Amino acid sequence: MGTGIRTEWTDGRVRRTAATAACASLLLLTSLTGCASTPSEEEQAKLADLEGRVARMERIAANQVEVSQRLDEIQESLRQLRGRIDELEHNNEALRKQQRDLYGDLDKRLAAAGGTVGAAFGAAAGTAAGATAAGAAPGGAAAGGDAAAGGAAAGGGPDNSGTANAPDNSPSSVEQAVYAQAFDALKAGSYSVAITGFKDFLGTYPKSPLADNAQYWLGEAYYVNRDYDSAAGAFRTVLKKWPDSRKAPDALLKLGYAQLEQKQYPAARATLEEVARKYPGTESARLATDRLKRIPASPPPAQ
């Protein structure tokens, strides 16, 4: 009996010792696990600092990418601007050349007209004087006829003349003065003054022998002033009211030029072809043929 009690006591002690060991092992394991999963404050600080550095590096990298993209956009914009500048410089040079050609053409026409306007006025006056003398002296009719012929010759060829065909009635001295004043303003480059002068002349003397010329030079003044709509209208008026005028070939030619400036390429081509067909062998026909070669086959795209 005593042995049984001892055995039970021993077994209980062993069980308690084992339980204690198990508890200790469990505590140690728990402690070790806790140490492994819960960093110290120093480690936590290092981790936070590392995370901050990584975040800053990511922001820097993102900014660099954005800056690189922005630089690419700026470079592309610069390339486009350079291309646009080159295009504008080319267009500006073409415009300057066109302006020089325009002024050169106008100067030639004005020089030719200026050399004959005074002679034509004198011839017109001589025609009237010859007609008066014809009633008083034998052969006067022939003298008057010669004066009229001289007036027509002094008026120039089929283009570039400052005066109209030798008319049956001569312009009055007042008409001549008003016309000459507007014409002188055109020669001097005072285009607005010339426009006003020719319009006033046409309004006051619509039946004057100089009316067709005044209408033509009004169109020229509009044209050189870059008012192409008004220029085209003035040239059309010449063709409508005075289809047989010596200024008709020039008026039709300049109508085609104005249509080109208005980008009306099909109409301009038709007008210039009409000049070459209707007035062959003239300077107007030659200029029309030359300009036809430079009309684009297809209209350029809109800017």
Backbone torsions as a table, in degrees:
resi	resn	phi	psi	omega
1	MET	NA	-41.4	178.7
2	GLY	-65.7	-34.6	179.3
3	THR	-68.0	-37.6	179.7
4	GLY	-65.5	-41.3	180.0
5	ILE	-63.0	-40.8	-179.6
6	ARG	-62.6	-43.0	-177.9
7	THR	-61.5	-45.7	180.0
8	GLU	-61.5	-39.3	-179.3
9	TRP	-66.1	-37.8	-179.5
10	THR	-67.4	-45.7	179.6
11	ASP	-60.1	-40.6	179.4
12	GLY	-65.1	-38.4	179.9
13	ARG	-65.3	-41.0	179.2
14	VAL	-62.2	-42.6	-179.4
15	ARG	-63.2	-38.9	179.6
16	ARG	-67.4	-38.5	179.3
17	THR	-65.5	-41.8	179.6
18	ALA	-64.9	-40.6	179.6
19	ALA	-65.0	-40.4	179.0
20	THR	-63.3	-41.6	179.5
21	ALA	-64.2	-40.9	179.6
22	ALA	-63.6	-41.0	178.5
23	CYS	-64.6	-40.4	179.8
24	ALA	-65.0	-42.5	178.5
25	SER	-61.8	-40.5	179.9
26	LEU	-65.1	-41.0	178.0
27	LEU	-63.7	-41.6	-179.2
28	LEU	-65.3	-43.3	179.0
29	LEU	-62.5	-42.6	178.6
30	THR	-62.0	-41.2	-179.7
31	SER	-63.7	-45.5	179.8
32	LEU	-64.3	-41.6	178.9
33	THR	-62.6	-42.3	178.9
34	GLY	-62.4	-39.6	179.4
35	CYS	-65.6	-36.5	-177.6
36	ALA	-74.0	-32.9	-174.9
37	SER	-94.9	-16.3	-178.7
38	THR	-118.2	102.3	-179.2
39	PRO	-69.8	161.6	179.1
40	SER	-75.8	171.7	179.8
41	GLU	-63.6	-36.3	179.4
42	GLU	-65.2	-42.9	178.3
43	GLU	-66.8	-38.5	177.3
44	GLN	-61.7	-39.1	178.6
45	ALA	-65.1	-41.9	179.0
46	LYS	-63.9	-41.6	179.0
47	LEU	-63.0	-41.9	179.2
48	ALA	-63.1	-41.4	178.9
49	ASP	-64.6	-40.9	179.0
50	LEU	-64.5	-42.9	178.2
51	GLU	-62.8	-38.5	178.1
52	GLY	-63.8	-41.0	179.4
53	ARG	-65.3	-42.9	178.7
54	VAL	-61.2	-42.7	179.1
55	ALA	-62.3	-41.6	178.7
56	ARG	-65.3	-41.8	178.3
57	MET	-62.6	-38.7	178.2
58	GLU	-65.2	-40.7	177.9
59	ARG	-64.4	-42.0	179.4
60	ILE	-62.0	-44.2	179.5
61	ALA	-62.8	-41.9	178.5
62	ALA	-63.4	-41.2	178.6
63	ASN	-64.2	-40.3	178.8
64	GLN	-63.3	-40.2	177.3
65	VAL	-63.0	-43.7	179.4
66	GLU	-63.9	-42.4	178.9
67	VAL	-63.4	-41.5	179.1
68	SER	-62.2	-43.1	178.1
69	GLN	-64.0	-41.2	179.4
70	ARG	-64.1	-40.4	177.6
71	LEU	-62.6	-41.4	177.4
72	ASP	-60.7	-42.1	178.9
73	GLU	-64.1	-41.3	179.7
74	ILE	-64.8	-42.6	178.9
75	GLN	-63.2	-39.9	177.5
76	GLU	-65.0	-41.0	177.6
77	SER	-63.0	-39.7	178.3
78	LEU	-63.9	-40.7	177.6
79	ARG	-62.5	-42.4	178.4
80	GLN	-64.4	-41.2	178.9
81	LEU	-64.3	-41.2	178.1
82	ARG	-61.9	-42.7	177.7
83	GLY	-62.1	-40.7	179.7
84	ARG	-66.8	-39.9	178.7
85	ILE	-63.8	-43.8	177.7
86	ASP	-60.5	-42.1	179.7
87	GLU	-64.1	-43.5	179.8
88	LEU	-64.9	-39.5	178.1
89	GLU	-63.2	-41.2	178.0
90	HIS	-63.6	-45.8	179.8
91	ASN	-63.9	-37.5	179.6
92	ASN	-65.9	-40.8	178.0
93	GLU	-66.1	-41.3	177.1
94	ALA	-63.2	-38.0	179.0
95	LEU	-66.5	-41.8	177.9
96	ARG	-62.2	-42.2	178.6
97	LYS	-63.9	-43.0	178.6
98	GLN	-61.5	-40.7	179.6
99	GLN	-65.8	-40.6	177.5
100	ARG	-62.8	-43.6	178.4
101	ASP	-62.8	-40.1	-179.5
102	LEU	-62.8	-48.2	179.8
103	TYR	-65.9	-36.9	178.2
104	GLY	-63.1	-43.5	178.3
105	ASP	-63.5	-44.1	179.6
106	LEU	-65.4	-40.0	179.2
107	ASP	-61.6	-41.5	179.2
108	LYS	-63.4	-43.5	-179.7
109	ARG	-65.5	-41.4	-179.6
110	LEU	-67.9	-38.2	179.7
111	ALA	-64.4	-43.4	179.2
112	ALA	-65.6	-41.2	-179.7
113	ALA	-70.2	-40.0	-178.5
114	GLY	-63.8	-30.1	-179.6
115	GLY	-75.1	-16.3	-176.2
116	THR	-113.4	-15.1	-174.5
117	VAL	-63.7	-42.5	179.5
118	GLY	-66.8	-40.7	179.8
119	ALA	-64.7	-38.4	179.7
120	ALA	-67.0	-40.9	176.7
121	PHE	-60.1	-42.4	179.2
122	GLY	-65.7	-38.6	179.5
123	ALA	-65.6	-38.3	178.3
124	ALA	-63.0	-41.6	177.5
125	ALA	-65.2	-38.6	178.4
126	GLY	-63.8	-34.2	177.8
127	THR	-62.0	-45.2	179.5
128	ALA	-64.5	-40.6	-179.7
129	ALA	-66.5	-40.0	179.4
130	GLY	-63.9	-39.1	179.4
131	ALA	-64.1	-36.1	178.7
132	THR	-68.8	-42.1	-177.8
133	ALA	-70.4	-23.2	-177.4
134	ALA	-61.5	-30.2	-179.8
135	GLY	-79.4	-12.5	-174.7
136	ALA	-109.4	-19.4	-175.6
137	ALA	-137.2	144.2	175.9
138	PRO	-61.8	143.9	-179.8
139	GLY	78.3	3.1	-178.1
140	GLY	-64.8	-34.7	-179.9
141	ALA	-62.0	-39.6	179.3
142	ALA	-66.0	-39.2	178.9
143	ALA	-63.0	-42.7	178.5
144	GLY	-61.7	-39.6	179.3
145	GLY	-63.7	-40.0	178.1
146	ASP	-63.2	-40.4	180.0
147	ALA	-64.0	-40.6	178.9
148	ALA	-64.4	-41.4	178.3
149	ALA	-63.8	-40.5	177.7
150	GLY	-62.0	-37.5	178.0
151	GLY	-62.8	-41.8	-180.0
152	ALA	-65.0	-41.3	179.3
153	ALA	-65.5	-41.1	-179.7
154	ALA	-64.9	-21.9	-178.8
155	GLY	-69.9	-14.1	176.6
156	GLY	97.6	-176.8	-177.5
157	GLY	-79.2	-161.0	-175.9
158	PRO	-74.3	-1.0	176.4
159	ASP	-149.0	167.3	175.0
160	ASN	67.3	15.3	179.1
161	SER	-90.4	145.9	178.7
162	GLY	-87.2	-2.8	-175.8
163	THR	-131.2	168.8	-176.5
164	ALA	-86.5	178.7	174.7
165	ASN	-59.2	154.3	179.6
166	ALA	-59.3	110.7	-172.3
167	PRO	-87.7	166.0	174.8
168	ASP	-70.5	-34.9	177.4
169	ASN	-114.4	142.2	-176.9
170	SER	-94.0	150.3	177.6
171	PRO	-69.0	147.2	177.9
172	SER	-71.7	165.9	179.7
173	SER	-63.8	-32.6	178.1
174	VAL	-67.8	-43.9	176.7
175	GLU	-57.5	-46.6	-179.7
176	GLN	-59.4	-41.9	-178.2
177	ALA	-66.1	-44.0	-179.7
178	VAL	-65.0	-43.5	178.6
179	TYR	-62.0	-47.5	-177.7
180	ALA	-62.6	-35.8	179.4
181	GLN	-63.6	-44.7	178.1
182	ALA	-66.8	-39.1	-179.3
183	PHE	-66.2	-40.7	177.9
184	ASP	-63.6	-38.3	177.2
185	ALA	-62.8	-38.4	178.1
186	LEU	-65.0	-43.8	178.7
187	LYS	-63.6	-32.8	-179.0
188	ALA	-80.1	-4.4	-179.5
189	GLY	86.1	8.0	177.2
190	SER	-88.6	76.6	-169.6
191	TYR	-68.6	-38.0	178.7
192	SER	-64.6	-40.2	177.5
193	VAL	-65.1	-40.7	179.6
194	ALA	-64.3	-42.0	178.9
195	ILE	-59.3	-47.3	179.1
196	THR	-61.9	-42.3	-178.6
197	GLY	-64.1	-45.5	-179.5
198	PHE	-68.1	-37.1	177.2
199	LYS	-65.3	-41.3	177.5
200	ASP	-63.6	-41.6	179.8
201	PHE	-61.1	-46.9	-178.2
202	LEU	-66.7	-34.3	177.5
203	GLY	-70.7	-33.0	-177.4
204	THR	-88.2	-36.4	-175.7
205	TYR	-126.6	64.6	-176.5
206	PRO	-66.8	-21.4	-178.5
207	LYS	-102.3	8.4	-177.8
208	SER	-65.5	147.5	174.0
209	PRO	-60.8	-16.8	179.5
210	LEU	-95.3	3.2	-173.3
211	ALA	-64.9	-40.4	-178.8
212	ASP	-65.1	-38.9	178.0
213	ASN	-67.4	-40.9	178.3
214	ALA	-61.4	-40.7	179.0
215	GLN	-65.1	-40.8	178.5
216	TYR	-63.9	-47.8	-177.8
217	TRP	-69.9	-25.1	171.4
218	LEU	-61.7	-43.9	176.5
219	GLY	-62.2	-40.8	178.3
220	GLU	-62.5	-41.4	179.0
221	ALA	-63.6	-41.8	175.4
222	TYR	-61.8	-43.2	-175.9
223	TYR	-62.5	-49.0	-178.4
224	VAL	-69.4	-19.3	176.5
225	ASN	-88.3	4.8	177.4
226	ARG	67.3	20.1	173.1
227	ASP	-95.4	78.6	-170.0
228	TYR	-71.1	-30.7	177.3
229	ASP	-62.8	-48.6	179.7
230	SER	-66.8	-36.4	178.7
231	ALA	-62.4	-46.8	179.0
232	ALA	-60.4	-40.4	178.1
233	GLY	-63.2	-40.0	-179.9
234	ALA	-66.8	-42.1	179.6
235	PHE	-66.9	-37.7	176.8
236	ARG	-62.9	-36.2	179.1
237	THR	-63.7	-39.9	176.9
238	VAL	-58.2	-48.0	-176.7
239	LEU	-66.9	-32.1	-178.1
240	LYS	-78.7	-46.2	-174.8
241	LYS	-85.5	-32.3	-176.1
242	TRP	-131.5	64.6	-176.3
243	PRO	-63.0	-22.2	-179.4
244	ASP	-99.6	6.5	-179.5
245	SER	-66.7	151.8	174.0
246	ARG	-64.8	-18.2	178.6
247	LYS	-85.4	-5.6	-177.2
248	ALA	-60.7	-45.7	178.6
249	PRO	-59.4	-43.5	179.1
250	ASP	-66.4	-38.6	-179.6
251	ALA	-64.2	-41.2	178.6
252	LEU	-67.3	-39.0	177.4
253	LEU	-62.0	-49.0	-177.4
254	LYS	-69.9	-26.2	172.3
255	LEU	-62.4	-42.7	176.0
256	GLY	-62.1	-40.9	177.1
257	TYR	-60.8	-44.2	-179.5
258	ALA	-63.6	-38.8	178.0
259	GLN	-65.2	-34.6	175.0
260	LEU	-63.0	-44.3	179.5
261	GLU	-64.7	-27.2	177.8
262	GLN	-85.4	4.0	-178.8
263	LYS	64.5	25.0	176.8
264	GLN	-93.6	70.0	-170.2
265	TYR	-62.8	-46.1	178.2
266	PRO	-60.7	-42.8	179.2
267	ALA	-65.3	-41.3	179.9
268	ALA	-63.3	-42.7	178.8
269	ARG	-61.1	-45.0	179.6
270	ALA	-62.4	-40.8	-179.0
271	THR	-66.1	-45.6	-178.7
272	LEU	-68.0	-35.4	175.2
273	GLU	-64.7	-35.1	177.0
274	GLU	-65.9	-38.3	177.7
275	VAL	-60.6	-49.0	-178.8
276	ALA	-63.9	-35.0	-177.9
277	ARG	-78.6	-38.0	-173.2
278	LYS	-84.6	-29.6	-176.9
279	TYR	-127.1	59.7	-177.0
280	PRO	-64.5	145.8	177.4
281	GLY	82.3	-3.0	179.9
282	THR	-94.0	164.4	176.6
283	GLU	-63.6	-35.1	177.8
284	SER	-62.5	-41.3	178.7
285	ALA	-65.4	-39.7	178.9
286	ARG	-63.5	-44.4	179.0
287	LEU	-65.4	-37.5	179.1
288	ALA	-65.1	-43.3	179.1
289	THR	-63.1	-40.9	179.0
290	ASP	-64.6	-41.8	-179.3
291	ARG	-70.4	-31.5	178.6
292	LEU	-60.4	-32.9	-179.3
293	LYS	-67.8	-20.4	-176.0
294	ARG	-102.5	2.4	177.0
295	ILE	-77.6	128.2	-179.8
296	PRO	-61.2	141.7	179.4
297	ALA	-61.5	-37.0	177.1
298	SER	-130.1	143.3	-178.3
299	PRO	-59.4	138.3	176.8
300	PRO	-65.0	152.5	179.6
301	PRO	-63.7	147.7	178.7
302	ALA	-65.8	140.1	179.5
303	GLN	-81.0	NA	NA
